[in-house]
């Protein structure tokens, strides 16, 4: 979450999309969700 905070700032649920990219898209999500993924290979 520290890396996300360093990139996105204080509002972690607001999507960060470059203005140039926004102009190329018809629509995009304005909010995001962050998940913690846990992987285990116990066979």
C-alpha positions as protocol buffer text, in pm:
chain_id: "A"
residue {
  index: 1
  type: UNK
  ca { x: 0 y: 0 z: 0 }
}
residue {
  index: 2
  type: UNK
  ca { x: 295 y: 234 z: 55 }
}
residue {
  index: 3
  type: UNK
  ca { x: 391 y: 205 z: -314 }
}
residue {
  index: 4
  type: UNK
  ca { x: 32 y: 275 z: -419 }
}
residue {
  index: 5
  type: UNK
  ca { x: 16 y: 573 z: -184 }
}
residue {
  index: 6
  type: UNK
  ca { x: 343 y: 708 z: -327 }
}
residue {
  index: 7
  type: UNK
  ca { x: 199 y: 684 z: -679 }
}
residue {
  index: 8
  type: UNK
  ca { x: -165 y: 777 z: -626 }
}
residue {
  index: 9
  type: UNK
  ca { x: -149 y: 1010 z: -328 }
}
residue {
  index: 10
  type: UNK
  ca { x: -384 y: 1023 z: -31 }
}
residue {
  index: 11
  type: UNK
  ca { x: -700 y: 921 z: -217 }
}
residue {
  index: 12
  type: UNK
  ca { x: -626 y: 553 z: -276 }
}
residue {
  index: 13
  type: UNK
  ca { x: -966 y: 479 z: -427 }
}
residue {
  index: 14
  type: UNK
  ca { x: -945 y: 743 z: -702 }
}
residue {
  index: 15
  type: UNK
  ca { x: -814 y: 614 z: -1037 }
}
residue {
  index: 16
  type: UNK
  ca { x: -497 y: 778 z: -1167 }
}
residue {
  index: 17
  type: UNK
  ca { x: -524 y: 797 z: -1546 }
}
residue {
  index: 18
  type: UNK
  ca { x: -299 y: 1024 z: -1749 }
}
residue {
  index: 19
  type: UNK
  ca { x: -484 y: 1300 z: -1936 }
}
residue {
  index: 20
  type: UNK
  ca { x: -346 y: 1177 z: -2269 }
}
residue {
  index: 21
  type: UNK
  ca { x: -481 y: 828 z: -2197 }
}
residue {
  index: 22
  type: UNK
  ca { x: -820 y: 971 z: -2091 }
}
residue {
  index: 23
  type: UNK
  ca { x: -853 y: 1144 z: -2428 }
}
residue {
  index: 24
  type: UNK
  ca { x: -809 y: 810 z: -2609 }
}
residue {
  index: 25
  type: UNK
  ca { x: -1076 y: 628 z: -2406 }
}
residue {
  index: 26
  type: UNK
  ca { x: -1452 y: 645 z: -2439 }
}
residue {
  index: 27
  type: UNK
  ca { x: -1493 y: 571 z: -2070 }
}
residue {
  index: 28
  type: UNK
  ca { x: -1291 y: 444 z: -1773 }
}
residue {
  index: 29
  type: UNK
  ca { x: -1346 y: 362 z: -1408 }
}
residue {
  index: 30
  type: UNK
  ca { x: -1304 y: 666 z: -1184 }
}
residue {
  index: 31
  type: UNK
  ca { x: -1261 y: 454 z: -871 }
}
residue {
  index: 32
  type: UNK
  ca { x: -1040 y: 155 z: -801 }
}
residue {
  index: 33
  type: UNK
  ca { x: -1024 y: -128 z: -550 }
}
residue {
  index: 34
  type: UNK
  ca { x: -705 y: -278 z: -415 }
}
residue {
  index: 35
  type: UNK
  ca { x: -677 y: -643 z: -321 }
}
residue {
  index: 36
  type: UNK
  ca { x: -414 y: -840 z: -138 }
}
residue {
  index: 37
  type: UNK
  ca { x: -344 y: -1167 z: -317 }
}
residue {
  index: 38
  type: UNK
  ca { x: -205 y: -1456 z: -117 }
}
residue {
  index: 39
  type: UNK
  ca { x: -57 y: -1753 z: -301 }
}
residue {
  index: 40
  type: UNK
  ca { x: 34 y: -2084 z: -147 }
}
residue {
  index: 41
  type: UNK
  ca { x: 175 y: -2386 z: -328 }
}
residue {
  index: 42
  type: UNK
  ca { x: 119 y: -2651 z: -67 }
}
residue {
  index: 43
  type: UNK
  ca { x: 46 y: -2918 z: -330 }
}
